[in-house]
């Protein structure tokens, strides 16, 4: 994954919206919804992290196995979790990782569909 390319792509409102729609799709598997306008209004990256973090925390509070399944679906490697658990803000850091991975999926799809 090339973080610089994904970061640059996240500056595009269309790309952000596509990433938000990917988040909606994957989080739906954990029965978790985003605000009504989430699929039509592009959020700033910091707001996305806040939204994702809140939902990750909510999912884990309901069931840690649901969180594990969601992270598997998003393709977050288990090897990344121990480092995040040692951090000051686990959910914010995990949300950043989730956002980058989801954005990368959108990026790859755009590269191969062109």
N, C-alpha and C positions, 0 to 999 in steps of 0.2 A: 504494500500500500504506500502510495506517495502522499504524505500528509500535506505537502505544499500545494499539490494540485487540488486536493479536496478542499483545503482552506480557501483557495482562490475561487473554486466553484461555488462555495458557500456565500460568496459575495453577490451572486446572481439571485434575484428574487424568484425566477422560474425554477432554478435549481433547489432553492430552499423549499419552495412549495412541493416539488417532487419528493424531496427528502421527508417533509412532513407527512405526505401521503404514504410513504413507505413506513414511517413510524406508526401511523394509524393502522395500517394493514398488519404489521407484526404485533403491535400491542393488543389488537383485537383478539388475537389467539389467547391472550391472558385475561380476556373480558375486561379490558381497560380502555376507557374512552378519553379522548382529548376534547377541548372546548369545541363548540359548534363551528366556529370560524376557522378552525385549525387547518382545514383542507382548502381554504380559499384566500386567506390573508397570510403573507409571509411574515414570520416572526424573526426577530433579531436572534443571533446565536446565543447570547446570554439568556434570553427569555426561553429559548428552546431547552437549554440545559436545566433551567428551573422547572419547566413543565415535565421534562423527562424524569428528573430527579424525584419529583413529588410522586409520580406514578410508579417508579421503581420501589420507592419506600412503601407505598400503599400495597403493591403486589406482594412484597416480602412480608409485610405485616399480616396479610391474609394467609400466605402459604409460601414457604421458602422453596418448595418444589415447583410452584408456578413461576417463581423468579428464575430458577435454574432452567426450566423449559424455555422461557422467553429468551434468556441469554443464549441458549443453544440455537434457537431459531434465528436469532440475530447474528449468530456466529462469533460470539465473544469467547475466546479461549479460556478455559478454566485456569490456565497457568497465569492469566493476568489478574485474577482475583486476589491472591495473597498479597500482592504489592498494594492493591487498592485498600485492602482491609487495614493495612498499617497506616493509611493516610488519615489526616484530620477529618476530612469530609468524604466518607465512602460513597454516598449517593451522588454527590456532585461529580466526583471523579468518574464513577461508573457511568453517569449520564453523559459525560464528555466522550467516553469511550464508545458508548452506544451511538451517540450522534455521529461520530467519525465513521463508525462501521456502516451505519445506515446510509450516510452520505456517499461512502465509497461504493456501496451497492448501486446507488443511483448513478454515480459517475461511470462505473463499469458498464451499466446498461446503456448509458448515452454513448459511450465509446463504441460499443459493439452493434448498436442499432443504426449508426450513421452510415 
